[in-house]
Amino acid sequence: MCAILKEHGYEAYPATGVHLAKQMLNVSSIDVVILDTDMPGEDGFVLLEFLQAQKSTIPVIMVTVNYLADDARRALPLGAFDCIAKPPTSFRCEPLLKKVENALVYRRTKATFEVGEMPQQIDHPRILVVDDAAENLRLICAILNEFGYRTNPATSVRIAKQSLALRPVDVILSDIKMPGEDGFGLLEYLRAQKSSIPVIMVSALHDDEDIRRAYLLGAFDYITKPFQAECLVRKFEIALKCKQNQAKPKANELPKANELPPPSGQEKHPMSDAAVNTF
């Protein structure tokens, strides 16, 4: 992971255990933490609890094997920013880089309004949900309604386009695999329209190529099936906050961490674009 991050302009600080990570956090200005959940001795959840006790604002991306639902469910209440799967055979760089990008944008959004007013929250955000499976569509909409979101269901990309023309939405959740025009077709349409609506794609587990293609077409994030309601809602929260501050970077443009104000009492490493703690 360090090699991938350095190749894309980040300064990465490796730590082989939680004890070493705590020491590094005390002496270095870190913008994002990438944290394995399963380690001998103190595991990733211990560091999450430590950061929560310290009231840290550093986004933490948890690395799990196959995006274990139980790990994600446990990590989010402890303050994790997001989770990413670590397939046993490969570790694609696009999902990693995109999640780091989102974490930096999210942190910059919070820092911008740290001493002023936060942007006005959207009351009952509206989500366009696109899925050809009627039962999946009904279930997802029911979950989102329960969390206070309004939903526009669409069983095809054609219906989704018609819905967008009639009523604006705040976020789009779209399945990738659909008969006829699929989720990629929707992404291409939105890109042609120069839409700024964040799109979260739903993919099957291990569909690395689909995830990579979605990011290249401008997707904001992805979630794999099956997923937990808490994980899905967390992604909507992140997308909405980034959209509210109009902080979403252009496609393939990573935000520079030196635009972030350093934590109080600390100075950023002069050569650091984005300091990332990896385990």
HELIX and SHEET records of a PDB file:
HELIX    1   1 CYS A    2  GLU A    7  1                                   6    
HELIX    2   2 VAL A   18  VAL A   27  1                                  10    
HELIX    3   3 GLY A   44  ALA A   53  1                                  10    
HELIX    4   4 ALA A   69  ALA A   75  1                                   7    
HELIX    5   5 LEU A   76  LEU A   78  5                                   3    
HELIX    6   6 CYS A   93  THR A  112  1                                  20    
HELIX    7   7 ALA A  134  GLU A  146  1                                  13    
HELIX    8   8 VAL A  157  LEU A  166  1                                  10    
HELIX    9   9 GLY A  183  ALA A  192  1                                  10    
HELIX   10  10 ASP A  208  LEU A  216  1                                   9    
HELIX   11  11 ALA A  229  GLN A  244  1                                  16    
HELIX   12  12 ALA A  257  GLU A  259  5                                   3    
SHEET    1   A 5 GLU A  11  PRO A  14  0                                        
SHEET    2   A 5 ALA A 275  THR A 278  1                                        
SHEET    3   A 5 VAL A  32  ASP A  36  1                                        
SHEET    4   A 5 VAL A  60  THR A  64  1                                        
SHEET    5   A 5 ASP A  82  ALA A  85  1                                        
SHEET    1   B 5 ARG A 150  ALA A 154  0                                        
SHEET    2   B 5 ARG A 126  VAL A 130  1                                        
SHEET    3   B 5 VAL A 171  ASP A 175  1                                        
SHEET    4   B 5 VAL A 199  ALA A 204  1                                        
SHEET    5   B 5 ASP A 221  LYS A 225  1                                        
END                                                                             
